[in-house]
Amino acid sequence: MTVMGVLTVAVVLPAVAQELKAPKISGLVNARYAWSDKEDATHGFDIRRVRLAADGVLSDKVDYKFQAEYETSVKVIDAYLRWKIAPEVNVQIGEYKVQYSQETLYGPATWITIENPTAVARLNGYNDLSGLKANGRDVGVTLYGDLLNKVVSYRIGVFNGNGINTKDDNDKKDFAGLLWVRPLKELAFSIGHYQGVYGAKDSGTHVRIRNSAGVEYKDDKLTVRGEYLNGNTAGQKSDGAYATVAYWVSKAVQPLLSIDYFKADRDGDEKQWNYQVGVNVIPVKKLRIQAAYTYTNNKVAKDVNQFETQFILQF
């Protein structure tokens, strides 16, 4: 090797090594106690979720994330690359949350309530009416960005439609989009849409359509969040909504009130209302303790009382 070659290697390798920093390792442990007077309910403690994540950068324009979760088995819930072209246009590819509801902008460590609102869970890929149970995630590619000095933000993506780490089993790709507008720093309005099909090509596919419209006000003390969602699942039309109010009475204590309803089939009689009162406590940084009482009123089934408490420890 020439002297020039040695000098080039000596200069380039340290620069590459400096740029390819070791990923940041993080995670959380979520333990819970639940009690309910529902007839088939079981009461007691469980480790609800354990997550381990690695975030890193490949350059000033490219970063990545891997995240695995353990509930009853280990599964990869995030595995993606992001190419940050400009504030207005960026690309994300891999497995991650499909965003067509404002609630998907949040995760377990930042949810105000212990559980997702019923409409979000049933129409957003968590315990979906279509049978999909995928933590709200899928495999695909998304364009996203901020416009007009972050007054307008958007996400537009194309996905398999089959959930976590699963190949498509039909010839159709699913579309998901979320647009939100912030006229004030504290205030945001959102509108979202999901259009797709599910089911294997050989056995027949079914339509899966979702719409959302939400609003959120959030300052240092007060959070008010609400959203309406509807869906068409193989011809079955559903809708639901939620509204949550929470207020930090101190730096560590946040009482909350929440109400949500869901009707799985507009043509059916069953309609569920949930009324919740709870509190979030952060005694020390990265430790979140939550407790909530929920009364569920169902037009068809027996009414249910439920109490839950959990802690989420981040590291």
Salt bridges, closest charged atoms under 4 A:
ASP46 OD2 - ARG32 NH2 2.98
ASP63 OD2 - ARG82 NH2 2.82
ASP63 OD2 - LYS84 NZ 3.10
GLU69 OE2 - ARG49 NE 3.72
GLU69 OE2 - ARG51 NE 2.42
GLU71 OE2 - LYS75 NZ 2.95
ASP78 OD2 - ARG137 NH2 3.14
GLU103 OE2 - ARG225 NH1 3.28
GLU115 OE2 - ARG32 NH1 3.33
GLU115 OE1 - ARG48 NH2 2.59
ASP128 OD1 - ARG210 NH2 2.68
ASP168 OD2 - LYS173 NZ 3.05
ASP171 OD1 - LYS201 NZ 3.62
ASP174 OD2 - ARG208 NH2 3.48
GLU216 OE2 - ARG225 NE 2.80
ASP239 OD2 - ARG266 NE 3.88
GLU308 OE2 - ARG32 NH1 3.33
